[in-house]
Amino acid sequence: MRQSSSIICRFFALLLLLWPCTVVAGEFDRFAGSFTGEAEFVFDGETQRRDMSTTIVPTKNGFRLSWTSVSHKDDGRAKSKTYNILFEPSGRKHIYSSAMRTNVFGKDVPLNPLKGEPYVWARLNGDTLSVFSLVIDETGEYEMQEYHRTLVAEGLELEFIRLRNGGALKEIRTLLHRID
């Protein structure tokens, strides 16, 4: 009898350990997919255009987020930036840490903003998946970038905000259509 109750206790202990991972993995299924769109916005008195795409892939413990932004210049040139970041649970409900490099112990960890690298994290709040990026420059000034992606029937509403020392520098809002 004692051995069977020990086995039952171990089973429930294992179930409790695995349960948060199962919940986390399922949280991002509704965001899974690829999305694309374009945005026009005014920056420094000039109208600019960008093509934007996002792909969200749920993983065992979190999700992988990839996005590309292509800026078009009046002279026909285009500049493309692509980011690909793995996010894992932080230990706090609905907050995910980035895993952008591997430390000496083989664990994926965030970058260090005090070395000029972006510190990136994500938050899930209802239908909105937000990603925040903090960069500290060589003078100690900071820049924040916020990407808020909200699920809507057509895909994702994207709101991008770039702040420097608390003041808004740039805001972009657009709709990214689901393509798969």
Sequence and secondary structure as in RCSB ss.txt:
>XXXX:A:sequence
MRQSSSIICRFFALLLLLWPCTVVAGEFDRFAGSFTGEAEFVFDGETQRRDMSTTIVPTKNGFRLSWTSVSHKDD
GRAKSKTYNILFEPSGRKHIYSSAMRTNVFGKDVPLNPLKGEPYVWARLNGDTLSVFSLVIDETGEYEMQEYHRT
LVAEGLELEFIRLRNGGALKEIRTLLHRID
>XXXX:A:secstr
 HHHHHHHHHHHHHHHHHHHHHHHHHHTGGG EEEEEEEEEEETTEEEEEEEEEEEEE SSSEEEEEEEEEE TT
S EEEEEEEEEEEE SSTTEEEEE EE TTS EE   GGGT  EEEEEEETTEEEEEEEEE TTS EEEEEEEEE
EETTEEEEEEEEEETTEEEEEEEEEEEE  
